[in-house]
C-alpha cells in the first residue's frame, strides 16, 4: 500500500479518527486477487497523527478457501497499529441473512442532522449523519449515515473501508451518561463483513452503536451497519479505554488509541 498521507480533515478527539484508520487497514487487506476481507482485527499501540504513514502487508497464508494477512501501520519509524485480516473467495452467496425492516428507521432525507454531545471534530464534516431517535445507554444510538455531498475525501476508499468508517461514525455509548466521560479512545477493533457489501459510498446506510459492558477503565462497544433495504453489511466490536473527569470517576449507571 506504500506511504499514504493522513489528512487533517480526518482528525478525531486526539489523533486520526479510528474509523478512518481501520478503513485504510481494511483497504490494505483487500489486496489478494480473488479474495475479499471477511474479518479484520486491529490493535492500536500508539495514536496516529496527520501526515505520512507506512503500511506494510505480509501474506501468511493463501489457500483455496481462505487467506490470512498481517498488516502494520507505522509513522515516524514507530509501529502504531498491528492488524490481522481473514479473507475468503469473492462471489459468496447468502444462504440466509438477518434482515431488518428499514421503515422503523424513518426517511433519512427528512430527519434532522445528528448533533453529538462532544465538541465538533474535523472528520464529522466528511459525513452526513441523521437521526430521529433519542440516544440512551440501554438502547444505544441509531442513525443514518452517508458520505457528505460536500466531502473532500482526497483519497480513493474501497467499499469495505467506507463501511468501516460508517461503523465508527457514532460516539461511544458511554457519552449518553450525564455527565459523560472525558475521553473514550479506541484500543482495538474487530470488524466482520457480509459477502456483498455493495456500493457503500453511494448512498445512505443505517448504523446502530451501543455499549455492551463497562468497567472503571475499559468498555466494549458494538456497531451494526445495514443498507437502505435493511440488509446486513458489517458488524464491529471495539475495545475502548475510559478517561473520566475526576468528579465522575465511577460509572455507577453504566451496566492509547484513536479519537
Secondary structure in CASP SS format (residue, H / E / C, confidence):
PFRMAT SS
TARGET T0000
AUTHOR 0000-0000-0000
METHOD secondary structure of the structure
MODEL  1
X C 1.00
X E 1.00
X C 1.00
X C 1.00
X E 1.00
X E 1.00
X C 1.00
X H 1.00
X H 1.00
X H 1.00
X E 1.00
X C 1.00
X C 1.00
X C 1.00
X C 1.00
X E 1.00
X C 1.00
X H 1.00
X H 1.00
X H 1.00
X H 1.00
X H 1.00
X H 1.00
X H 1.00
X H 1.00
X H 1.00
X H 1.00
X H 1.00
X H 1.00
X C 1.00
X C 1.00
X C 1.00
X C 1.00
X C 1.00
X E 1.00
X E 1.00
X E 1.00
X E 1.00
X E 1.00
X E 1.00
X E 1.00
X E 1.00
X E 1.00
X E 1.00
X C 1.00
X C 1.00
X C 1.00
X C 1.00
X C 1.00
X C 1.00
X E 1.00
X E 1.00
X C 1.00
X E 1.00
X E 1.00
X E 1.00
X E 1.00
X E 1.00
X E 1.00
X E 1.00
X E 1.00
X E 1.00
X C 1.00
X C 1.00
X C 1.00
X E 1.00
X E 1.00
X E 1.00
X E 1.00
X E 1.00
X E 1.00
X E 1.00
X E 1.00
X E 1.00
X E 1.00
X C 1.00
X C 1.00
X E 1.00
X E 1.00
X E 1.00
X E 1.00
X E 1.00
X E 1.00
X E 1.00
X E 1.00
X E 1.00
X E 1.00
X E 1.00
X E 1.00
X C 1.00
X C 1.00
X C 1.00
X C 1.00
X C 1.00
X C 1.00
X C 1.00
X C 1.00
X C 1.00
X C 1.00
X C 1.00
X C 1.00
X H 1.00
X H 1.00
X H 1.00
X H 1.00
X C 1.00
X C 1.00
X H 1.00
X H 1.00
X H 1.00
X C 1.00
X C 1.00
X E 1.00
X C 1.00
X C 1.00
X C 1.00
X C 1.00
X C 1.00
X C 1.00
X C 1.00
X C 1.00
X H 1.00
X H 1.00
X H 1.00
X H 1.00
X H 1.00
X E 1.00
X E 1.00
X E 1.00
X E 1.00
X C 1.00
X C 1.00
X C 1.00
X C 1.00
X C 1.00
X E 1.00
X C 1.00
X C 1.00
X C 1.00
X E 1.00
X E 1.00
X E 1.00
X E 1.00
X E 1.00
X E 1.00
X E 1.00
X E 1.00
X C 1.00
X C 1.00
X C 1.00
X C 1.00
X C 1.00
X C 1.00
X C 1.00
X C 1.00
X C 1.00
X C 1.00
X C 1.00
X H 1.00
X H 1.00
X H 1.00
X H 1.00
X H 1.00
X H 1.00
X H 1.00
X H 1.00
X H 1.00
X C 1.00
X C 1.00
X C 1.00
X C 1.00
X C 1.00
X H 1.00
X H 1.00
X H 1.00
X H 1.00
X C 1.00
X C 1.00
X C 1.00
X C 1.00
X C 1.00
X C 1.00
X E 1.00
X C 1.00
X C 1.00
X E 1.00
X E 1.00
X E 1.00
X E 1.00
X E 1.00
X E 1.00
X E 1.00
X E 1.00
X C 1.00
X C 1.00
X C 1.00
X C 1.00
X C 1.00
X C 1.00
X H 1.00
X H 1.00
X H 1.00
X C 1.00
X C 1.00
X E 1.00
X E 1.00
X E 1.00
X E 1.00
X E 1.00
X E 1.00
X E 1.00
X E 1.00
X E 1.00
X E 1.00
X C 1.00
X C 1.00
X C 1.00
X E 1.00
X E 1.00
X E 1.00
X E 1.00
X E 1.00
X E 1.00
X E 1.00
X E 1.00
X E 1.00
X E 1.00
X C 1.00
X C 1.00
X C 1.00
X C 1.00
X E 1.00
X E 1.00
X E 1.00
X E 1.00
X E 1.00
X E 1.00
X E 1.00
X E 1.00
X E 1.00
X E 1.00
X C 1.00
X E 1.00
X C 1.00
X C 1.00
X H 1.00
X H 1.00
X H 1.00
X C 1.00
X C 1.00
X C 1.00
X C 1.00
X C 1.00
X C 1.00
X C 1.00
X C 1.00
X C 1.00
X E 1.00
X C 1.00
END
